[in-house]
Structures are given as structure tokens and as C-alpha cells.
Amino acid sequence: MLVTETALHLGPELARALNRIDFFRLFKSLTDSHGFSHFGVAEIAAEDQGIDFKHTHALHNFPVSWFCDPGSLVIGVDDPVVQYLQRSSAPGVLDLAQTPSEVLTPSGSAVAAIVPLHGASGKRHGLVMVGDNPEVEHQSLASIALDAALIFQRYFEVILSLDSISGLSDRELQIVRWTSEGKTSAEIAIILGLSEHTVNSYIAGVLRKLHVVNRAQMVASAIRSGLIT
């Protein structure tokens, strides 16, 4: 049985989390409370792919300057952080001096705490926290893993499962987000490297899936559902 008083995020703050901003704050609070400076939560893709922090469901505060390609925000498949998350189901710590990460070591961070996370959909995710804390004790890592699992469970229930229910693809969600920022189909086409006709086709599909009739209703429905913030 969990002792709720010992878990950082079991309580009103977790129960009130309804959108990605709320969950960003929860993971950031967890990161700060254990003496780390930066964090990233993202889906673990296939074994031949890295971790994409521009993915729809990713949450992070990693500076873009850390990445080899600031436009992609990807940690490559050969990076030890990615390798750990693909091969392990238990939390662990990497000494970034002894086990260099192409993205995280140049940031000046000393260690990375890594926590695999699992949702009911079967997709795997992971939390990576980095900082200058030279030692992470076993008890502290266990506490991080517990809180991370609790936050992620709520994140899955409130955000990720809704995405699955809505049936929207990553591309459709991107288009909804750009539409919510006032972009036209022509502008979205340029941003995403698509034709305007393709963007309009995506929007028509989203309207059907969300059972709405125009773009304003589409955006409002997506916001109410927590699909976008």
C-alpha cells in the first residue's frame, strides 16, 4: 500500500492537473525537489529510433542549444540515455563523465537519473533528469521513480488516453495546434512542408473525428479535451 504522505505529488496538485502545462509544472517540481536542473519526458520509439522531444506528447525544459540539431530536438539512438531506456525497465543513474551523452554531457551536467515509464496503452515512455548532483542515493532514486510513476499515470489518464480516444494522429494534432495559433492552411502547409490541399484534407478528417463543423469548434473541442493547451 502506498503511504500518500511520503509521495511528493499525491494530493490536490496532482488531482487538479488537467493539461500539459499542469504536468510540465509537476515534473519540473519533481526535478527541482531532488536537486536536478532539467528534465525531459518522452515516448520511447522503436529500437532504431532516438528520443524525439518535439513529439506531441513530450514535456521538457532542455535548451535547444544542447542538441546537435536544434531544429529536431532528438537524442540519437546510439546515445547511452536512449540505450538505457530501450533496454531497462528499472530506474538508474548515469555518470555523464564516464558514460558520455552527445546531448547531455556538453551541457555540463554531471549525472542523469533515468526512469522508464509505462502507460496502459503499452507504449513506453521515459523520464530523464539531469544536473550537477554528484551522487543519487538508492532511496532518492526510488522516491523519484514513485513520484514519476504517479504523475505519469495521471498524465496518461488525462492527456494521453484522450489522444488515443480521439483517434487523432500526431500530424493532425500538429495541424490543430497551429490552427489554434491563428495560422491559415497556407501558412501551416509552409511550416510542415505539406501542400495546402493536404492540410485541408487533414482538417476535414479532424472535423469528422471530433464531430464538429468548423475550425473554431475544432480548436475549442481540442482544448476542452486537453488535446492542446
Residue frames as a rotation matrix with the C-alpha (Angstrom) as fourth column:
MET 1
0.576 0.817 0.000 0.00
0.817 -0.576 0.000 0.00
0.000 0.000 -1.000 0.00
LEU 2
-0.218 -0.636 0.741 1.27
0.567 -0.700 -0.434 3.48
0.794 0.326 0.513 -0.84
VAL 3
-0.026 0.138 -0.990 1.76
0.905 -0.417 -0.082 5.88
-0.424 -0.898 -0.114 2.01
THR 4
0.519 0.334 0.787 0.39
0.779 -0.564 -0.274 9.04
0.353 0.755 -0.553 0.45
GLU 5
0.955 -0.134 -0.266 2.11
0.036 -0.834 0.551 11.42
-0.296 -0.536 -0.791 2.84
THR 6
0.152 -0.986 0.074 5.52
0.195 0.103 0.975 10.31
-0.969 -0.133 0.208 1.60
ALA 7
-0.174 -0.171 0.970 4.86
0.963 0.177 0.204 10.87
-0.206 0.969 0.134 -2.09
LEU 8
-0.838 -0.336 -0.430 5.50
0.314 -0.941 0.123 14.40
-0.446 -0.032 0.894 -3.30
HIS 9
-0.857 0.439 -0.269 2.66
-0.504 -0.607 0.614 14.65
0.106 0.662 0.742 -5.79
LEU 10
-0.531 0.771 -0.352 -0.15
0.665 0.636 0.392 12.63
0.526 -0.026 -0.850 -4.24
GLY 11
-0.470 0.384 -0.795 -2.67
0.615 -0.503 -0.607 15.27
-0.633 -0.774 0.000 -3.35
PRO 12
0.459 0.804 -0.379 -4.66
0.302 -0.542 -0.784 18.23
-0.836 0.246 -0.491 -4.63
GLU 13
-0.038 -0.527 -0.849 -1.96
-0.659 -0.626 0.418 19.46
-0.751 0.575 -0.323 -7.03
LEU 14
-0.940 -0.297 0.165 -1.91
-0.105 0.714 0.692 16.17
-0.324 0.633 -0.703 -8.88
ALA 15
-0.346 0.892 0.290 -5.69
0.748 0.449 -0.489 15.79
-0.567 0.047 -0.823 -8.83
ARG 16
0.434 0.529 -0.729 -6.11
0.068 -0.826 -0.559 19.29
-0.898 0.193 -0.395 -10.31
ALA 17
-0.606 -0.741 -0.288 -3.73
-0.266 -0.152 0.952 18.64
-0.749 0.654 -0.105 -13.24
LEU 18
0.379 0.887 0.263 -5.77
0.126 0.232 -0.964 18.92
-0.917 0.398 -0.024 -16.44
ASN 19
0.995 -0.051 -0.091 -3.45
-0.100 -0.220 -0.970 19.99
0.029 0.974 -0.224 -19.26
ARG 20
0.531 -0.845 -0.056 0.13
0.643 0.446 -0.623 19.74
0.551 0.294 0.781 -20.45
ILE 21
0.015 -0.512 0.859 1.16
-0.298 -0.822 -0.485 22.91
0.954 -0.249 -0.165 -18.65
ASP 22
0.659 0.295 0.692 0.00
-0.740 0.090 0.667 21.42
0.134 -0.951 0.278 -15.34
PHE 23
0.955 -0.290 0.065 2.00
0.274 0.944 0.185 18.25
-0.115 -0.159 0.981 -15.95
PHE 24
0.276 -0.881 0.384 5.05
0.333 -0.288 -0.898 20.22
0.902 0.376 0.214 -17.05
ARG 25
0.158 -0.176 0.972 4.92
-0.719 -0.695 -0.009 22.01
0.676 -0.697 -0.237 -13.70
LEU 26
0.889 0.213 0.406 4.57
-0.441 0.637 0.632 18.74
-0.124 -0.741 0.660 -11.79
PHE 27
0.750 -0.662 0.015 7.57
0.625 0.700 -0.344 17.15
0.217 0.267 0.939 -13.48
LYS 28
0.110 -0.711 0.695 9.55
0.054 -0.694 -0.718 20.37
0.992 0.116 -0.038 -13.05
SER 29
0.480 0.139 0.866 8.68
-0.806 -0.320 0.498 20.43
0.347 -0.937 -0.041 -9.34
LEU 30
0.981 -0.141 0.131 9.81
0.085 0.928 0.364 16.82
-0.173 -0.346 0.922 -9.02
THR 31
0.467 -0.847 0.254 13.06
0.595 0.088 -0.799 17.69
0.654 0.525 0.545 -10.80
ASP 32
0.098 -0.404 0.910 13.77
-0.381 -0.860 -0.341 20.69
0.919 -0.313 -0.238 -8.57
SER 33
0.732 0.304 0.610 12.91
-0.660 0.092 0.746 18.85
0.170 -0.948 0.267 -5.37
HIS 34
0.879 -0.447 0.167 15.67
0.371 0.860 0.349 16.29
-0.300 -0.245 0.922 -5.99
GLY 35
0.312 -0.819 -0.481 18.35
-0.049 -0.520 0.853 18.81
-0.949 -0.243 -0.202 -6.90
PHE 36
-0.280 -0.358 0.890 18.26
0.863 0.311 0.397 18.42
-0.420 0.880 0.222 -10.69
SER 37
-0.603 -0.056 -0.795 18.12
-0.068 -0.990 0.122 21.31
-0.795 0.128 0.594 -13.12
HIS 38
-0.412 0.418 -0.810 16.46
-0.910 -0.229 0.344 19.95
-0.042 0.879 0.475 -16.28
PHE 39
-0.383 0.352 0.854 14.07
-0.086 0.907 -0.412 17.17
-0.920 -0.231 -0.317 -17.24
GLY 40
-0.543 0.320 -0.776 12.53
-0.833 -0.093 0.545 15.52
0.102 0.943 0.317 -20.25
VAL 41
-0.274 0.540 0.796 9.60
-0.138 0.797 -0.588 13.11
-0.952 -0.271 -0.144 -20.60
ALA 42
-0.176 0.174 -0.969 9.08
-0.972 -0.185 0.143 11.45
-0.155 0.967 0.201 -23.97
GLU 43
0.838 0.507 0.200 7.90
-0.439 0.846 -0.303 8.33
-0.323 0.167 0.932 -25.72
ILE 44
-0.302 -0.902 0.308 10.47
-0.471 0.422 0.775 5.60
-0.829 0.088 -0.552 -26.34
ALA 45
0.431 0.487 -0.760 10.14
-0.884 0.059 -0.464 4.73
-0.182 0.872 0.455 -30.01
ALA 46
0.986 -0.063 -0.157 11.37
0.002 0.933 -0.359 1.70
0.169 0.353 0.920 -31.93
GLU 47
0.618 -0.784 -0.054 14.87
0.455 0.300 0.838 0.38
-0.641 -0.543 0.542 -31.30
ASP 48
-0.162 -0.699 0.696 16.21
0.986 -0.090 0.138 2.01
-0.034 0.709 0.704 -34.45
GLN 49
0.303 0.327 0.895 14.98
0.391 -0.899 0.196 5.47
0.869 0.291 -0.401 -33.44
GLY 50
-0.810 -0.583 -0.053 16.13
0.334 -0.386 -0.860 8.05
0.481 -0.714 0.508 -30.93
ILE 51
-0.168 0.739 -0.652 14.01
0.922 -0.115 -0.368 10.07
-0.347 -0.664 -0.662 -28.49
ASP 52
-0.474 0.112 0.874 12.16
0.578 -0.709 0.404 12.96
0.665 0.696 0.271 -30.09
PHE 53
-0.577 0.222 -0.786 11.47
0.694 -0.374 -0.615 15.83
-0.430 -0.901 0.062 -27.69
LYS 54
-0.845 0.411 -0.342 9.40
-0.514 -0.801 0.307 17.62
-0.148 0.435 0.888 -30.34
HIS 55
-0.771 0.587 -0.248 6.93
0.423 0.763 0.489 14.76
0.476 0.271 -0.836 -30.24
THR 56
-0.063 0.878 0.475 3.34
-0.105 -0.479 0.871 15.72
0.992 0.005 0.123 -29.44
HIS 57
0.796 0.506 -0.331 3.46
0.194 0.305 0.932 14.11
0.573 -0.807 0.144 -26.01
ALA 58
-0.097 -0.926 -0.364 6.93
0.818 0.135 -0.559 15.18
0.567 -0.352 0.745 -24.91
LEU 59
0.963 0.228 0.143 7.45
0.097 -0.790 0.606 17.51
0.251 -0.569 -0.783 -21.95
HIS 60
0.225 -0.941 -0.252 10.88
0.970 0.241 -0.038 19.03
0.096 -0.236 0.967 -21.27
ASN 61
0.963 -0.035 -0.269 12.87
0.003 -0.990 0.142 22.13
-0.271 -0.138 -0.953 -20.40
PHE 62
0.131 -0.942 0.308 16.08
0.768 0.293 0.569 21.15
-0.627 0.162 0.762 -22.23
PRO 63
0.186 -0.132 -0.974 17.61
-0.383 -0.922 0.052 24.19
-0.905 0.364 -0.222 -24.00
VAL 64
0.975 0.209 0.082 17.64
-0.001 0.369 -0.929 23.77
-0.224 0.906 0.360 -27.78
SER 65
0.484 -0.860 -0.161 21.35
-0.841 -0.406 -0.358 24.68
0.242 0.309 -0.920 -27.72
TRP 66
0.021 -0.463 0.886 22.11
-0.641 0.674 0.368 21.28
-0.767 -0.576 -0.282 -26.17
PHE 67
0.585 0.376 0.719 21.02
0.161 0.815 -0.557 19.40
-0.795 0.442 0.416 -29.28
CYS 68
-0.498 -0.791 0.356 23.18
0.458 0.108 0.882 18.63
-0.736 0.602 0.309 -32.28
ASP 69
-0.731 0.391 0.559 20.28
0.451 -0.337 0.826 19.71
0.511 0.857 0.070 -34.47
PRO 70
-0.913 0.356 -0.200 18.30
-0.023 -0.535 -0.844 22.39
-0.408 -0.766 0.497 -32.59
GLY 71
-0.490 0.760 -0.426 15.54
-0.859 -0.341 0.381 22.04
0.145 0.553 0.820 -35.15
SER 72
-0.144 0.413 -0.899 14.88
-0.259 0.862 0.437 18.39
0.955 0.296 -0.018 -34.37
LEU 73
-0.040 0.047 0.998 15.45
-0.988 -0.148 -0.032 18.09
0.146 -0.988 0.052 -30.59
VAL 74
0.845 0.274 -0.459 16.33
-0.282 0.958 0.052 14.41
0.454 0.085 0.887 -30.91
ILE 75
0.096 -0.806 0.585 18.68
-0.848 0.242 0.472 12.36
-0.522 -0.541 -0.660 -28.72
GLY 76
-0.049 -0.164 -0.985 20.15
-0.919 0.393 -0.019 9.80
0.390 0.905 -0.170 -31.12
VAL 77
0.809 0.498 -0.313 19.58
-0.401 0.856 0.325 6.08
0.430 -0.137 0.892 -30.97
ASP 78
0.254 -0.800 -0.544 23.24
0.427 0.597 -0.679 5.39
0.868 -0.059 0.493 -30.06
ASP 79
-0.177 -0.282 0.943 23.19
-0.619 -0.713 -0.329 7.73
0.765 -0.642 -0.048 -27.07
PRO 80
-0.858 -0.231 -0.459 23.59
0.145 0.748 -0.648 5.85
0.493 -0.622 -0.608 -23.75
VAL 81
-0.727 0.672 0.141 20.48
-0.490 -0.364 -0.792 7.56
-0.481 -0.645 0.594 -22.34
VAL 82
0.117 0.770 -0.627 18.38
-0.989 0.150 0.000 6.18
0.094 0.620 0.779 -25.20
GLN 83
-0.343 -0.336 -0.877 20.06
-0.351 0.912 -0.212 2.79
0.871 0.235 -0.431 -24.96
TYR 84
-0.996 -0.028 0.090 19.27
-0.094 0.282 -0.955 2.59
0.002 -0.959 -0.283 -21.25
LEU 85
-0.373 0.927 0.028 15.59
-0.726 -0.273 -0.631 3.42
-0.578 -0.256 0.775 -21.74
GLN 86
0.157 0.430 -0.889 15.23
-0.913 0.407 0.036 0.91
0.377 0.806 0.456 -24.56
ARG 87
-0.252 -0.410 -0.877 16.85
-0.194 0.909 -0.369 -1.93
0.948 0.077 -0.309 -22.63
SER 88
-0.929 -0.193 -0.315 15.88
0.261 0.260 -0.930 -1.42
0.261 -0.946 -0.191 -19.00
SER 89
0.084 0.992 0.093 12.61
0.359 -0.117 0.926 -1.36
0.930 -0.045 -0.366 -17.07
ALA 90
0.447 -0.013 -0.895 14.20
0.894 -0.029 0.447 -0.19
-0.032 -0.999 -0.002 -13.79
PRO 91
0.981 -0.115 0.157 15.30
-0.107 -0.992 -0.063 3.35
0.163 0.045 -0.986 -12.82
GLY 92
0.415 -0.903 -0.113 19.01
0.906 0.399 0.145 4.08
-0.086 -0.162 0.983 -12.88
VAL 93
0.795 -0.267 -0.545 21.69
-0.122 -0.950 0.287 6.75
-0.595 -0.162 -0.788 -12.85
LEU 94
0.628 -0.635 0.450 24.33
0.727 0.272 -0.631 7.54
0.279 0.723 0.632 -15.47
ASP 95
0.243 -0.680 -0.692 27.59
0.332 -0.612 0.718 9.29
-0.912 -0.404 0.077 -14.65
LEU 96
0.952 0.293 0.085 27.79
0.176 -0.303 -0.937 11.55
-0.249 0.907 -0.340 -17.70
ALA 97
0.364 -0.904 -0.225 31.56
-0.884 -0.411 0.223 11.90
-0.294 0.118 -0.948 -17.40
GLN 98
-0.502 -0.554 0.664 32.17
-0.396 0.830 0.393 8.16
-0.769 -0.066 -0.636 -17.51
THR 99
-0.365 0.485 0.794 29.29
0.793 0.609 -0.007 7.44
-0.487 0.627 -0.607 -19.91
PRO 100
-0.820 -0.075 -0.567 29.15
-0.067 -0.972 0.225 10.49
-0.568 0.223 0.792 -22.19
SER 101
0.182 0.902 0.392 25.90
0.762 0.123 -0.636 11.57
-0.622 0.414 -0.665 -23.79
GLU 102
-0.508 -0.422 0.751 26.24
0.844 -0.421 0.334 13.54
0.175 0.803 0.570 -27.01
VAL 103
0.126 0.669 0.732 23.43
0.343 -0.722 0.601 15.85
0.931 0.175 -0.320 -25.91
LEU 104
0.895 0.436 -0.095 23.58
0.210 -0.224 0.952 15.91
0.394 -0.871 -0.292 -22.11
THR 105
0.338 -0.838 -0.428 27.33
0.917 0.191 0.351 15.78
-0.212 -0.511 0.833 -21.33
PRO 106
-0.485 -0.569 0.664 28.22
0.716 -0.694 -0.073 19.02
0.503 0.440 0.744 -23.19
SER 107
0.441 0.733 0.517 25.56
0.214 -0.646 0.733 20.79
0.871 -0.213 -0.442 -21.10
GLY 108
-0.416 -0.681 0.602 27.88
-0.515 -0.370 -0.774 20.48
0.750 -0.632 -0.197 -18.11
SER 109
0.584 0.697 0.417 25.52
-0.767 0.305 0.564 18.16
0.266 -0.649 0.713 -16.24
ALA 110
-0.436 -0.805 0.401 27.23
-0.897 0.424 -0.124 15.57
-0.070 -0.414 -0.907 -14.04
VAL 111
-0.897 0.169 0.408 24.56
0.076 0.969 -0.235 12.87
-0.435 -0.179 -0.882 -13.83
ALA 112
-0.482 0.820 -0.309 21.34
-0.721 -0.171 0.671 11.73
0.497 0.546 0.674 -15.43
ALA 113
-0.681 0.419 0.600 18.61
-0.246 0.641 -0.727 9.97
-0.690 -0.643 -0.333 -13.45
ILE 114
-0.702 0.368 -0.609 16.57
-0.605 0.141 0.783 7.80
0.374 0.919 0.124 -15.82
VAL 115
-0.580 0.605 0.545 13.12
-0.299 0.464 -0.834 6.39
-0.757 -0.647 -0.088 -15.06
PRO 116
-0.935 0.348 -0.064 11.26
0.087 0.400 0.912 4.14
0.343 0.848 -0.404 -17.54
LEU 117
-0.573 0.818 0.050 7.50
-0.509 -0.307 -0.804 4.81
-0.643 -0.486 0.592 -17.52
HIS 118
-0.957 0.270 0.105 4.67
0.273 0.723 0.635 2.66
0.095 0.636 -0.766 -18.83
GLY 119
-0.552 0.832 -0.050 1.10
-0.802 -0.546 -0.241 3.52
-0.228 -0.093 0.969 -19.80
ALA 120
-0.053 0.647 0.761 -1.95
-0.235 0.733 -0.639 1.30
-0.970 -0.213 0.114 -20.18
SER 121
0.716 0.342 -0.608 -1.70
-0.627 -0.067 -0.776 1.61
-0.306 0.937 0.166 -23.97
GLY 122
0.788 -0.498 0.361 1.51
0.509 0.858 0.073 -0.41
-0.347 0.126 0.930 -23.95
LYS 123
0.603 -0.602 0.524 3.65
0.206 -0.517 -0.831 2.44
0.771 0.609 -0.187 -25.25
ARG 124
0.293 -0.607 -0.739 6.83
0.955 0.149 0.256 3.07
-0.045 -0.781 0.623 -23.31
HIS 125
0.761 -0.107 0.639 7.96
0.000 -0.986 -0.165 6.46
0.648 0.126 -0.751 -22.09
GLY 126
0.110 -0.758 -0.643 10.86
0.934 0.300 -0.193 7.68
0.339 -0.580 0.741 -20.03
LEU 127
0.995 0.074 0.070 11.81
0.038 -0.909 0.415 10.47
0.094 -0.410 -0.907 -17.66
VAL 128
0.110 -0.994 -0.014 15.35
0.865 0.103 -0.492 11.87
0.490 0.042 0.871 -17.82
MET 129
0.994 0.110 -0.010 16.51
0.099 -0.842 0.531 14.35
0.050 -0.529 -0.847 -15.17
VAL 130
0.235 -0.967 0.095 19.97
0.765 0.124 -0.633 15.92
0.600 0.222 0.769 -15.34
GLY 131
0.931 0.020 0.365 22.01
-0.173 -0.856 0.487 18.09
0.322 -0.516 -0.793 -13.03
ASP 132
0.067 -0.986 0.155 25.21
-0.534 -0.166 -0.829 18.56
0.843 -0.027 -0.537 -11.07
ASN 133
0.614 0.208 0.761 24.21
-0.777 0.327 0.538 16.35
-0.137 -0.922 0.362 -8.13
PRO 134
-0.287 -0.873 -0.395 27.29
-0.924 0.361 -0.127 14.04
0.254 0.329 -0.910 -7.93
GLU 135
-0.992 -0.045 -0.118 25.53
-0.010 0.958 -0.285 11.20
0.126 -0.282 -0.951 -6.12
VAL 136
-0.114 0.992 0.059 21.97
-0.856 -0.128 0.500 9.95
0.504 0.007 0.864 -6.22
GLU 137
-0.769 -0.188 0.610 21.25
-0.560 0.659 -0.503 7.57
-0.307 -0.729 -0.612 -3.37
HIS 138
-0.902 0.412 -0.131 19.10
0.297 0.809 0.508 4.48
0.315 0.419 -0.852 -3.87
GLN 139
-0.370 0.800 -0.473 16.35
0.776 -0.014 -0.631 5.86
-0.511 -0.600 -0.616 -1.61
SER 140
-0.322 0.198 -0.926 16.24
-0.277 -0.955 -0.108 9.12
-0.905 0.222 0.362 -3.55
LEU 141
-0.888 -0.032 -0.460 16.04
-0.457 0.187 0.870 7.27
0.059 0.982 -0.181 -6.87
ALA 142
-0.743 0.653 -0.147 13.19
0.660 0.751 0.003 5.14
0.112 -0.094 -0.989 -5.52
SER 143
-0.204 0.658 -0.725 11.33
0.455 -0.592 -0.665 8.28
-0.867 -0.466 -0.179 -4.46
ILE 144
-0.573 -0.067 -0.817 11.86
-0.593 -0.654 0.470 9.84
-0.566 0.754 0.335 -7.88
ALA 145
-0.960 0.162 -0.227 10.56
-0.060 0.675 0.735 6.70
0.273 0.720 -0.639 -9.58
LEU 146
-0.523 0.807 -0.272 7.46
0.802 0.359 -0.477 6.56
-0.288 -0.468 -0.835 -7.35
ASP 147
-0.117 0.481 -0.869 6.50
0.072 -0.868 -0.491 10.17
-0.991 -0.120 0.067 -7.90
ALA 148
-0.725 -0.206 -0.657 7.27
-0.601 -0.275 0.750 9.99
-0.335 0.939 0.075 -11.62
ALA 149
-0.915 0.402 -0.032 5.03
0.349 0.830 0.435 6.93
0.202 0.387 -0.900 -11.98
LEU 150
-0.266 0.854 -0.448 2.18
0.753 -0.106 -0.650 8.66
-0.602 -0.510 -0.614 -10.13
ILE 151
-0.211 0.138 -0.968 2.43
-0.338 -0.939 -0.060 11.81
-0.917 0.315 0.245 -12.23
PHE 152
-0.875 -0.190 -0.446 2.71
-0.478 0.189 0.858 9.83
-0.079 0.963 -0.257 -15.45
GLN 153
-0.744 0.663 0.084 -0.30
0.655 0.748 -0.105 7.69
-0.132 -0.023 -0.991 -14.57
ARG 154
0.070 0.759 -0.647 -2.38
0.413 -0.613 -0.674 10.86
-0.908 -0.220 -0.357 -14.19
TYR 155
-0.402 -0.309 -0.862 -0.83
-0.588 -0.634 0.502 12.29
-0.702 0.708 0.073 -17.38
PHE 156
-0.999 0.048 0.025 -1.84
0.052 0.705 0.707 9.16
0.017 0.708 -0.707 -19.25
GLU 157
-0.406 0.910 -0.079 -5.41
0.838 0.336 -0.431 9.23
-0.366 -0.241 -0.899 -17.90
VAL 158
0.222 0.529 -0.819 -5.97
0.280 -0.839 -0.466 12.93
-0.934 -0.126 -0.334 -18.57
ILE 159
0.110 -0.303 -0.946 -3.95
-0.729 -0.672 0.130 13.56
-0.676 0.676 -0.295 -21.74
LEU 160
-0.768 -0.594 -0.238 -2.54
-0.580 0.489 0.652 10.50
-0.271 0.639 -0.720 -23.50
SER 161
-0.675 0.567 0.472 -5.66
0.493 0.823 -0.283 8.33
-0.548 0.042 -0.835 -23.31
LEU 162
0.307 0.799 -0.516 -7.76
0.063 -0.558 -0.827 11.18
-0.950 0.222 -0.222 -24.71
ASP 163
-0.221 -0.470 -0.855 -5.44
-0.854 -0.331 0.403 11.42
-0.472 0.818 -0.328 -27.69
SER 164
-0.973 -0.144 0.181 -5.97
-0.068 0.926 0.372 7.71
-0.222 0.349 -0.910 -28.26
ILE 165
-0.270 0.954 0.128 -9.74
0.561 0.264 -0.785 8.02
-0.783 -0.140 -0.607 -27.88
SER 166
0.248 0.367 -0.896 -9.91
-0.375 -0.817 -0.438 10.97
-0.893 0.445 -0.065 -30.26
GLY 167
0.550 -0.097 0.829 -8.07
0.623 0.709 -0.330 8.97
-0.556 0.698 0.451 -32.90
LEU 168
0.949 -0.236 -0.211 -6.02
-0.312 -0.809 -0.498 11.99
-0.054 0.538 -0.841 -33.93
SER 169
0.573 -0.819 0.032 -2.61
0.761 0.517 -0.393 11.28
0.306 0.249 0.919 -35.39
ASP 170
-0.056 -0.700 -0.712 0.49
0.764 -0.489 0.420 13.25
-0.642 -0.521 0.562 -34.46
ARG 171
-0.840 -0.263 0.475 0.24
0.533 -0.568 0.627 15.16
0.105 0.780 0.617 -37.74
GLU 172
0.039 0.943 0.331 -3.42
0.596 -0.288 0.749 16.00
0.802 0.168 -0.573 -37.11
LEU 173
0.575 0.121 -0.809 -2.60
0.798 -0.303 0.522 17.26
-0.182 -0.945 -0.271 -33.64
GLN 174
-0.539 -0.816 -0.209 0.16
0.695 -0.571 0.437 19.44
-0.476 0.090 0.875 -35.07
ILE 175
-0.676 0.331 0.658 -2.29
0.459 -0.509 0.728 20.99
0.576 0.794 0.192 -37.50
VAL 176
0.459 0.859 -0.226 -4.87
0.700 -0.194 0.687 21.59
0.547 -0.474 -0.691 -34.76
ARG 177
0.219 -0.450 -0.866 -2.21
0.827 -0.385 0.410 23.32
-0.518 -0.805 0.288 -32.65
TRP 178
-0.830 -0.542 0.133 -1.11
0.520 -0.664 0.538 25.59
-0.203 0.515 0.833 -35.49
THR 179
-0.265 0.830 0.491 -4.76
0.530 -0.300 0.793 26.38
0.805 0.470 -0.361 -36.26
SER 180
0.546 0.476 -0.690 -5.27
0.829 -0.188 0.526 27.32
0.121 -0.859 -0.497 -32.61
GLU 181
-0.195 -0.708 -0.679 -2.44
0.653 -0.610 0.449 29.83
-0.732 -0.356 0.581 -33.01
GLY 182
0.400 0.535 -0.744 -4.28
-0.117 -0.775 -0.621 31.53
-0.909 0.335 -0.247 -35.87
LYS 183
-0.679 -0.709 -0.189 -2.35
-0.306 0.040 0.951 30.03
-0.667 0.704 -0.244 -38.78
THR 184
0.344 0.750 -0.565 -4.11
-0.865 0.018 -0.502 29.57
-0.366 0.661 0.655 -42.12
SER 185
0.838 -0.004 0.546 -3.94
0.143 0.966 -0.213 26.38
-0.527 0.257 0.810 -44.16
ALA 186
0.809 -0.560 0.180 -1.40
0.099 -0.173 -0.980 28.01
0.580 0.810 -0.085 -46.47
GLU 187
0.278 -0.718 0.638 0.80
-0.867 -0.473 -0.155 29.02
0.413 -0.510 -0.754 -43.53
ILE 188
0.469 -0.054 0.881 0.56
-0.575 0.739 0.352 25.58
-0.670 -0.672 0.316 -41.91
ALA 189
0.973 -0.093 0.211 1.48
0.219 0.658 -0.720 23.99
-0.072 0.747 0.661 -45.25
ILE 190
0.506 -0.833 0.222 4.70
-0.326 -0.423 -0.845 26.02
0.798 0.356 -0.486 -45.36
ILE 191
0.201 -0.410 0.890 5.54
-0.980 -0.088 0.181 25.26
0.004 -0.908 -0.419 -41.72
LEU 192
0.348 0.056 0.936 5.02
-0.417 0.903 0.100 21.50
-0.840 -0.425 0.338 -42.06
GLY 193
-0.671 -0.673 -0.312 6.29
-0.552 0.172 0.816 21.12
-0.495 0.719 -0.487 -45.62
LEU 194
-0.419 0.634 0.650 2.92
0.599 0.731 -0.327 19.96
-0.682 0.252 -0.686 -46.98
SER 195
-0.793 0.299 0.531 0.61
0.350 -0.490 0.798 21.15
0.499 0.819 0.284 -49.71
GLU 196
-0.769 0.578 0.272 -2.32
-0.636 -0.647 -0.421 23.38
-0.068 -0.497 0.865 -48.78
HIS 197
0.070 0.805 -0.588 -4.66
-0.718 0.450 0.530 20.72
0.692 0.385 0.610 -50.17
THR 198
-0.261 -0.236 -0.936 -3.14
0.325 0.891 -0.316 18.10
0.909 -0.387 -0.156 -47.83
VAL 199
-0.996 -0.087 0.002 -3.55
0.033 -0.402 -0.915 20.40
0.081 -0.912 0.403 -44.82
ASN 200
-0.401 0.916 0.031 -7.21
-0.911 -0.402 0.091 20.97
0.096 0.008 0.995 -45.70
SER 201
0.090 0.394 -0.915 -7.69
-0.316 0.882 0.349 17.20
0.944 0.258 0.204 -46.03
TYR 202
-0.696 -0.399 -0.597 -6.23
0.439 0.421 -0.794 16.69
0.568 -0.814 -0.117 -42.56
ILE 203
-0.914 0.368 0.174 -8.52
-0.392 -0.684 -0.615 19.37
-0.107 -0.630 0.769 -41.14
ALA 204
-0.083 0.921 -0.382 -11.57
-0.852 0.133 0.506 17.78
0.517 0.367 0.773 -42.74
GLY 205
-0.102 -0.034 -0.994 -10.59
0.166 0.985 -0.051 14.48
0.981 -0.170 -0.095 -41.12
VAL 206
-0.932 -0.270 -0.242 -10.19
0.287 -0.142 -0.947 16.10
0.221 -0.952 0.210 -37.71
LEU 207
-0.604 0.778 0.171 -13.62
-0.790 -0.613 -0.001 17.76
0.104 -0.136 0.985 -38.01
ARG 208
0.168 0.671 -0.723 -15.17
-0.483 0.695 0.533 14.35
0.859 0.259 0.441 -38.58
LYS 209
-0.323 -0.384 -0.865 -13.30
0.445 0.745 -0.497 12.69
0.835 -0.546 -0.070 -35.69
LEU 210
-0.971 -0.085 -0.225 -14.19
0.239 -0.440 -0.865 15.44
-0.026 -0.894 0.448 -33.22
HIS 211
-0.218 0.969 0.121 -17.78
0.973 0.206 0.102 15.69
0.074 0.140 -0.987 -34.51
VAL 212
-0.049 0.157 -0.986 -17.59
0.279 -0.946 -0.165 19.43
-0.959 -0.283 0.003 -35.16
VAL 213
0.606 0.480 0.635 -18.34
0.718 0.015 -0.696 21.55
-0.343 0.877 -0.335 -38.23
ASN 214
0.827 -0.352 0.438 -15.73
0.035 -0.746 -0.665 24.31
0.561 0.565 -0.605 -38.38
ARG 215
-0.059 -0.987 -0.148 -12.23
0.360 0.117 -0.926 25.24
0.931 -0.108 0.348 -37.27
ALA 216
-0.319 -0.010 0.948 -13.33
-0.701 -0.670 -0.244 27.32
0.637 -0.742 0.207 -34.29
GLN 217
0.703 0.628 0.334 -15.31
-0.701 0.532 0.476 24.38
0.121 -0.569 0.814 -32.91
MET 218
0.651 -0.545 -0.528 -12.37
0.252 0.812 -0.526 22.07
0.716 0.209 0.667 -33.68
VAL 219
-0.401 -0.856 0.327 -9.98
-0.024 -0.347 -0.938 24.18
0.916 -0.384 0.118 -31.61
ALA 220
-0.092 0.442 0.892 -12.49
-0.929 -0.360 0.083 24.61
0.357 -0.822 0.443 -28.78
SER 221
0.876 0.454 -0.165 -13.16
-0.391 0.867 0.309 20.86
0.283 -0.206 0.937 -28.65
ALA 222
0.315 -0.852 -0.418 -9.44
0.367 0.516 -0.774 20.06
0.875 0.090 0.475 -28.64
ILE 223
-0.507 -0.482 0.715 -8.84
-0.407 -0.597 -0.691 22.48
0.760 -0.642 0.107 -25.77
ARG 224
0.299 0.712 0.636 -11.74
-0.933 0.078 0.352 21.11
0.201 -0.698 0.687 -23.71
SER 225
0.936 0.082 -0.341 -10.45
-0.082 0.997 0.015 17.57
0.341 0.014 0.940 -24.24
GLY 226
0.637 -0.761 0.124 -6.91
-0.283 -0.081 0.956 18.51
-0.717 -0.644 -0.267 -23.20
LEU 227
0.679 -0.380 0.628 -5.55
0.704 0.578 -0.412 17.60
-0.207 0.722 0.660 -26.63
ILE 228
-0.150 -0.714 0.683 -3.98
0.614 -0.609 -0.503 21.05
0.775 0.344 0.529 -26.87
THR 229
0.001 0.086 -0.996 -3.35
0.940 -0.339 -0.028 23.80
-0.340 -0.937 -0.081 -24.32
